Amino acid sequence: MTERAAIERLELTARFERSFRRLDARRQEQCEKALEQLLVSPTPRGLRSKPILPGKIYWEARLNSGDRLILLPEGSVVYVMDVVTHDEIERWGHGR
């Protein structure tokens, strides 16, 4: 996900949709705003998007101090894999 690569569409996975439904209304709203920002810019500054180490397969995007979106960029499509707490990021670092 570079500044130059435009995102044509976001694909929401079933895992993401399940996690999203478990969020309270305030956190769902933050998530929706983040997804809108991604469509405008692949690397919006406020989301602090970065690859998840060590594998760098998935990316994380910050929603707030505790929640993160897990993203899988593939060309102009970004798969929204999950929404997790910051503490759950590590399991995505080695791939799934």
Phi, psi and omega in degrees: 000096178252166181301330184277332184279113180283145175267117179280325178201156173253132176252119179270123180278162177298322178300314178300313183300322177295314180295319181299317180297334180280346181285152173286169186302319181297316181289327175297318179297318178298320180295315179299318179296320179297318179296320177297318179298321180297326179289332178281318182215130181294339179226065179297133185302321183295335181274346179050050181295138178200156178291149178271123182277154004270342188288331182057026177276312181260157176243154173245147175229130186281126176265319179200194184293341183240337187253145180225143169273141174254124186238146174234100179280132175222094184066232182270003178252136175241123177272126178269103190280319187192166168234122188226170173280161179305323182292342181268359183299319188305323182294340178273349183291338183255010183085170182243000000 
